[in-house]
Amino acid sequence: MTTAQPLDVTPTPLALLLLGRAADPASERGVDCPGDLPAPSDPGLVERARAARARLGDRVFVLGHHYQRDEVIQFADVTGDSFKLARDAAARPEAEYIVFCGVHFMAESADILTSDAQQVILPDLAAGCSMADMASAEQVAEAWDVLTDAGVADVTVPVTYMNSSADIKAFTGRHGGTVCTSSNARRALEWAFGEAGGPGADGKVLFLPDQHLGRNTAIRELGFSPEDCVVYNPHRPHGGLSAEELRRARMILWRGHCSVHGRFSLESVREVRERVPGVNVLVHPECRHEVVAAADHVGSTEYIIKTLEAAPAGSRWAVGTELNLVRRLADRFAPEGKEIVFLDRTVCFCSTMNRIDLPHLVWSLESLADGKVVNRIQVDPETEHFARVALDRMLALP
């Protein structure tokens, strides 16, 4: 039985939508890419990408996040996590175009940190981040009103994870807060509690948008208890919290999470220990607290890479982070006798990161080589100013 479509609705062909060629008004980030993307089956895509790079020369600088697929990462001038890549872009002022193979908030950060003479390009505008989208500027402003009504806003310092929109970074900058990465979250929280009166006082941190990184850092590294943490749910009145709960809390965690790291479970850890004798479990701090507590090693993407680089031959590792990176690391270290497996049996790529594919990259590079700027990411001046304030506070951390 076929369900009839309303007369005013035209179905979007699935194949075109997946390639970013069409717009779906009901989707979270429906966009139209102007022009025609090359077919993904085009056997000449690699050569076309190389030719466009050669035509552009030093005018283009390509950034590749660790979670990108191999077909894209091969064309990156540098690879890294989101903040490292944004800083790398700022360190290349001679590059007229910054092509960011990552997701939207990363390209925004690159635009904030680079000069006005540089233009940041995101090959597919639909490459968003589900975690970043879990905290909108309107929701966070409303949350601050809730904290004000509870009488705690004056003793609360906002800290936002790098994985947030420019609007949220700007909110943080306006309200005396800072940005953090998964590498420096402890230092950022220590600074914030110092600004809020010190760890022994009644000061609080509003941590955005990943509850797991905030909770794991507070409990594992600052010595807080689970009872010191409350979760603010933007979809419930007053965040689902009473004024008294807000007054008692030290960490007010936004109800957000990474769709990839949030999939790992305690059962995943138990199962891999049974399946791989002697395995070392290595996970990202965006994982749930019970997963982090059961792991052998916990750290940022860069920490994960360095840990595996230093691991002895013959060691076995189960890694809880995005599958593209895990697979790449497994291939890289296999000749050294290191066994690296994905923590979960379920395949779990970052779906939005994977929207940056070779057809989109080729289309972006060829368009730039032809003098046409496509998919430029621009942060408005006021948002850029206050987001930069928050980022500069992070850069000033000891």
C-alpha positions as CSV (number, residue, x, y, z in Angstrom):
1,M,0.0,0.0,0.0
2,T,1.4,3.4,-1.0
3,T,0.6,6.5,1.1
4,A,-0.4,9.5,-1.0
5,Q,1.8,12.6,-0.7
6,P,0.1,16.0,0.0
7,L,-0.4,17.9,-3.3
8,D,2.1,20.6,-2.3
9,V,4.9,18.3,-1.3
10,T,7.5,16.9,-3.8
11,P,9.4,14.0,-2.5
12,T,13.2,14.5,-2.4
13,P,15.1,11.7,-4.3
14,L,17.0,9.9,-1.6
15,A,20.2,9.5,-3.7
16,L,20.3,13.2,-4.4
17,L,19.7,14.1,-0.8
18,L,22.5,11.9,0.4
19,L,24.9,13.6,-2.0
20,G,23.9,17.0,-0.8
21,R,22.3,17.9,-4.1
22,A,18.9,18.7,-2.8
23,A,17.1,20.3,0.1
24,D,14.7,18.6,2.5
25,P,12.7,21.3,4.4
26,A,11.9,18.7,7.1
27,S,15.6,17.9,7.8
28,E,17.8,19.5,10.4
29,R,20.2,21.1,7.9
30,G,18.7,20.8,4.4
31,V,20.8,22.7,1.9
32,D,21.2,23.1,-1.8
33,C,24.7,23.0,-3.3
34,P,24.8,25.3,-6.3
35,G,26.2,23.7,-9.4
36,D,26.6,20.0,-10.2
37,L,28.6,17.6,-8.0
38,P,30.6,15.1,-9.8
39,A,29.3,11.5,-9.7
40,P,30.8,9.5,-6.8
41,S,31.5,6.7,-9.2
42,D,33.7,9.0,-11.4
43,P,37.0,7.1,-11.6
44,G,38.8,10.4,-12.3
45,L,37.9,12.1,-9.0
46,V,41.3,11.7,-7.4
47,E,43.0,13.1,-10.5
48,R,40.5,16.0,-10.6
49,A,41.2,16.8,-7.0
50,R,44.9,16.8,-7.6
51,A,44.6,18.9,-10.7
52,A,42.5,21.5,-8.8
53,R,44.9,21.6,-5.9
54,A,47.8,22.2,-8.4
55,R,45.9,25.0,-10.1
56,L,45.3,26.7,-6.7
57,G,48.8,26.2,-5.3
58,D,49.5,28.0,-2.1
59,R,46.2,29.9,-2.3
60,V,44.4,26.9,-0.7
61,F,45.1,25.2,2.6
62,V,43.1,22.0,3.2
63,L,42.3,20.9,6.8
64,G,41.3,17.3,7.6
65,H,39.7,16.3,10.9
66,H,40.8,12.9,12.3
67,Y,37.3,11.6,11.7
68,Q,37.2,12.2,8.0
69,R,37.1,9.2,5.6
70,D,40.4,8.2,4.0
71,E,39.4,9.3,0.5
72,V,39.2,12.9,1.8
73,I,42.0,12.8,4.4
74,Q,44.6,12.0,1.7
75,F,44.2,15.6,0.4
76,A,44.6,17.3,3.7
77,D,47.7,19.5,4.3
78,V,47.3,18.9,8.0
79,T,45.2,16.7,10.1
80,G,44.1,17.1,13.7
81,D,41.3,17.8,16.1
82,S,39.0,20.8,15.6
83,F,41.0,23.4,17.6
84,K,44.4,22.4,16.3
85,L,43.1,22.7,12.8
86,A,41.6,26.2,13.4
87,R,45.0,27.3,14.8
88,D,46.9,25.8,11.9
89,A,44.7,27.8,9.5
90,A,45.4,31.0,11.4
91,A,49.1,30.2,11.1
92,R,48.9,30.2,7.3
93,P,47.9,33.8,6.5
94,E,49.2,33.4,2.9
95,A,46.4,31.0,2.1
96,E,43.5,32.8,0.5
97,Y,41.1,29.8,0.9
98,I,40.8,27.5,3.9
99,V,39.0,24.3,2.9
100,F,37.8,22.7,6.2
101,C,37.0,19.0,5.9
102,G,35.2,18.8,9.1
103,V,31.8,20.1,10.4
104,H,30.1,23.4,10.7
105,F,31.3,24.6,14.1
106,M,34.9,23.8,13.2
107,A,34.7,26.0,10.1
108,E,33.2,28.8,12.2
109,S,36.1,28.6,14.6
110,A,38.5,28.7,11.7
111,D,36.7,31.8,10.4
112,I,37.0,33.4,13.9
113,L,40.7,32.8,14.2
114,T,41.8,33.6,10.7
115,S,42.2,37.0,9.1
116,D,39.6,38.9,7.2
117,A,41.5,38.3,4.0
118,Q,41.0,34.5,4.3
119,Q,37.8,32.7,3.3
120,V,36.8,29.5,5.0
121,I,35.0,26.9,2.8
122,L,33.0,23.9,4.1
123,P,32.6,21.4,1.2
124,D,29.1,20.4,2.3
125,L,27.0,22.8,4.4
126,A,25.0,19.9,5.7
127,A,28.0,18.6,7.6
128,G,26.8,19.7,11.0
129,C,27.3,18.3,14.5
130,S,24.4,16.8,16.5
131,M,26.0,17.7,19.8
132,A,26.6,21.4,18.8
133,D,23.0,21.5,17.6
134,M,21.7,20.4,21.0
135,A,22.3,23.9,22.4
136,S,20.9,26.9,20.6
137,A,21.5,30.5,21.5
138,E,17.8,30.9,22.4
139,Q,17.9,27.9,24.7
140,V,21.0,29.0,26.5
141,A,19.8,32.5,27.0
142,E,16.6,31.1,28.5
143,A,18.7,28.8,30.8
144,W,20.6,31.9,32.0
145,D,17.3,33.5,32.9
146,V,16.5,30.4,34.9
147,L,19.8,30.7,36.8
148,T,19.1,34.4,37.4
149,D,15.7,33.7,38.8
150,A,17.2,31.0,41.1
151,G,19.8,33.6,42.3
152,V,22.8,31.7,41.1
153,A,23.8,33.4,37.8
154,D,26.1,35.8,39.6
155,V,28.2,32.9,41.0
156,T,28.1,30.8,37.7
157,V,30.8,30.9,35.0
158,P,29.9,29.3,31.6
159,V,32.4,27.0,30.0
160,T,31.6,25.7,26.5
161,Y,33.2,22.8,24.8
162,M,34.9,23.6,21.5
163,N,32.2,21.4,19.9
164,S,29.7,24.3,20.0
165,S,28.4,26.9,17.6
166,A,29.9,30.4,17.3
167,D,26.7,31.7,19.0
168,I,27.3,29.6,22.1
169,K,31.0,30.6,22.2
170,A,29.9,34.2,22.0
171,F,27.4,33.8,24.8
172,T,30.2,32.3,26.9
173,G,32.4,35.3,26.1
174,R,29.8,37.8,27.0
175,H,29.2,36.2,30.4
176,G,32.8,35.9,31.5
177,G,33.4,32.3,30.5
178,T,35.8,30.4,28.4
179,V,36.1,27.6,25.8
180,C,37.7,24.2,26.4
181,T,38.8,21.2,24.5
182,S,38.9,17.6,25.7
183,S,42.6,18.1,26.3
184,N,42.4,21.1,28.6
185,A,38.9,20.7,30.2
186,R,40.4,20.3,33.6
187,R,42.4,23.6,33.4
188,A,39.4,25.4,32.0
189,L,37.2,24.2,34.9
190,E,39.8,25.0,37.5
191,W,40.0,28.5,36.1
192,A,36.2,28.9,36.0
193,F,35.8,27.8,39.6
194,G,38.5,30.2,40.5
195,E,36.6,33.0,38.8
196,A,33.4,31.8,40.6
197,G,35.0,32.0,44.1
198,G,37.3,29.0,44.2
199,P,36.6,25.2,44.5
200,G,35.7,25.5,48.2
201,A,33.1,28.3,47.7
202,D,29.6,28.1,46.3
203,G,30.6,29.0,42.7
204,K,29.2,27.0,39.8
205,V,30.0,26.1,36.2
206,L,27.4,25.9,33.5
207,F,29.0,23.4,31.1
208,L,27.9,23.3,27.5
209,P,26.9,21.3,25.5
210,D,28.4,17.9,26.3
211,Q,27.2,16.6,29.7
212,H,29.6,13.6,29.6
213,L,32.9,15.6,29.2
214,G,31.8,18.0,31.9
215,R,30.8,15.2,34.3
216,N,33.8,13.1,33.6
217,T,36.2,16.0,34.2
218,A,34.5,17.1,37.3
219,I,34.4,13.7,39.0
220,R,37.6,12.1,37.7
221,E,39.9,15.1,37.8
222,L,38.5,17.6,40.2
223,G,37.2,15.3,42.8
224,F,33.5,16.2,42.7
225,S,30.8,13.7,43.4
226,P,27.9,12.7,41.1
227,E,25.6,14.5,43.5
228,D,27.5,17.8,42.7
229,C,26.3,17.5,39.1
230,V,22.8,18.2,37.8
231,V,21.6,18.1,34.2
232,Y,19.8,21.0,32.7
233,N,17.3,19.8,30.1
234,P,16.4,22.7,27.7
235,H,13.2,20.8,26.6
236,R,11.7,20.9,30.1
237,P,10.3,23.9,32.1
238,H,13.1,25.5,34.1
239,G,15.5,22.8,32.7
240,G,13.7,20.2,34.8
241,L,15.4,21.6,37.9
242,S,14.2,23.3,41.0
243,A,15.8,26.5,42.3
244,E,17.1,24.5,45.3
245,E,18.7,21.9,43.0
246,L,20.5,24.7,41.2
247,R,21.7,26.2,44.4
248,R,23.1,22.9,45.7
249,A,24.8,22.0,42.4
250,R,28.4,22.8,41.5
251,M,28.3,21.6,37.9
252,I,25.2,22.4,35.9
253,L,25.6,20.2,32.8
254,W,23.7,20.8,29.6
255,R,21.8,17.9,28.3
256,G,23.8,17.2,25.2
257,H,26.0,14.4,24.0
258,C,28.0,13.1,21.1
259,S,26.0,10.7,19.0
260,V,29.0,8.5,18.3
261,H,30.7,8.4,21.8
262,G,27.3,8.2,23.5
263,R,26.7,4.8,21.9
264,F,29.5,3.0,23.8
265,S,28.1,1.2,26.9
266,L,29.4,-0.7,29.9
267,E,28.4,-3.8,28.1
268,S,30.7,-2.9,25.2
269,V,33.6,-2.8,27.7
270,R,32.7,-6.1,29.3
271,E,32.2,-7.8,25.9
272,V,35.5,-6.7,24.5
273,R,37.4,-7.8,27.6
274,E,35.9,-11.3,27.2
275,R,36.5,-11.3,23.4
276,V,40.1,-10.0,23.4
277,P,42.2,-11.3,26.3
278,G,44.6,-8.8,27.8
279,V,43.0,-5.9,26.0
280,N,43.5,-2.3,27.0
281,V,40.4,-0.2,26.8
282,L,41.1,3.4,25.6
283,V,38.2,5.8,25.3
284,H,37.4,9.5,24.7
285,P,36.0,11.5,27.6
286,E,32.8,12.2,25.6
287,C,31.8,8.7,26.5
288,R,29.3,8.1,29.3
289,H,30.7,8.1,32.9
290,E,30.2,4.4,33.5
291,V,32.2,3.6,30.3
292,V,35.0,6.0,31.3
293,A,35.1,4.5,34.8
294,A,35.5,1.0,33.4
295,A,38.2,2.0,30.9
296,D,42.0,1.7,31.3
297,H,42.9,4.9,29.6
298,V,40.8,8.1,28.9
299,G,41.8,11.1,26.8
300,S,41.3,13.3,23.8
301,T,41.8,12.3,20.2
302,E,45.4,13.4,20.3
303,Y,45.9,11.5,23.6
304,I,44.5,8.4,22.0
305,I,46.9,8.7,19.0
306,K,49.9,9.3,21.2
307,T,49.0,6.4,23.5
308,L,48.9,4.0,20.6
309,E,52.1,5.4,19.2
310,A,53.9,4.7,22.5
311,A,52.2,1.3,23.0
312,P,54.5,-1.8,22.9
313,A,54.4,-4.3,20.1
314,G,52.0,-7.1,20.7
315,S,49.7,-5.0,22.9
316,R,46.0,-5.2,22.3
317,W,43.7,-2.2,22.3
318,A,39.9,-1.5,22.1
319,V,39.3,2.1,21.2
320,G,36.1,4.0,21.9
321,T,36.0,6.8,19.4
322,E,34.9,7.4,15.8
323,L,35.4,4.4,13.5
324,N,37.2,6.1,10.7
325,L,40.0,7.1,13.1
326,V,40.1,3.7,14.8
327,R,40.3,1.8,11.5
328,R,43.1,4.2,10.3
329,L,45.1,3.6,13.5
330,A,44.6,-0.1,13.3
331,D,46.0,-0.1,9.7
332,R,48.9,2.2,10.7
333,F,50.1,0.2,13.7
334,A,49.4,-3.4,12.4
335,P,52.9,-3.7,11.0
336,E,54.3,-2.9,14.5
337,G,52.3,-5.9,15.9
338,K,49.7,-3.8,17.7
339,E,46.2,-5.1,17.6
340,I,43.6,-2.3,17.6
341,V,39.8,-3.0,17.5
342,F,36.7,-0.8,17.7
343,L,35.2,-0.9,21.2
344,D,31.7,-1.8,20.0
345,R,30.7,-4.5,17.6
346,T,28.3,-2.0,15.9
347,V,29.7,0.1,13.1
348,C,29.4,3.7,14.1
349,F,30.8,6.4,11.8
350,C,30.1,10.1,12.5
351,S,27.3,10.5,10.0
352,T,27.6,14.3,9.6
353,M,31.4,14.2,9.4
354,N,31.1,11.6,6.7
355,R,29.1,14.1,4.5
356,I,32.4,15.5,3.4
357,D,33.1,13.1,0.6
358,L,35.3,13.2,-2.4
359,P,32.7,14.6,-4.8
360,H,32.1,17.6,-2.5
361,L,35.8,18.2,-2.0
362,V,36.4,18.0,-5.8
363,W,33.5,20.4,-6.5
364,S,34.8,22.9,-3.9
365,L,38.3,22.8,-5.2
366,E,37.4,23.1,-8.8
367,S,35.0,25.9,-8.1
368,L,37.7,27.8,-6.3
369,A,40.2,27.1,-9.1
370,D,37.6,28.6,-11.5
371,G,37.3,31.8,-9.3
372,K,34.0,30.9,-7.7
373,V,33.8,30.9,-3.9
374,V,31.2,28.3,-2.7
375,N,29.9,27.3,0.7
376,R,31.8,30.1,2.5
377,I,31.4,30.1,6.3
378,Q,31.2,33.6,7.8
379,V,30.6,34.6,11.4
380,D,29.0,38.0,11.9
381,P,31.3,40.6,13.5
382,E,29.6,40.9,16.9
383,T,29.4,37.1,17.3
384,E,33.0,36.8,16.2
385,H,34.1,39.4,18.7
386,F,32.7,37.7,21.8
387,A,33.5,34.2,20.6
388,R,37.1,35.4,20.2
389,V,37.0,36.7,23.7
390,A,36.1,33.3,25.0
391,L,38.7,31.6,22.8
392,D,41.4,34.1,23.9
393,R,40.6,33.3,27.6
394,M,41.2,29.6,26.8
395,L,44.5,30.4,25.0
396,A,45.6,32.4,28.1
397,L,45.0,29.4,30.4
398,P,48.3,28.2,32.2
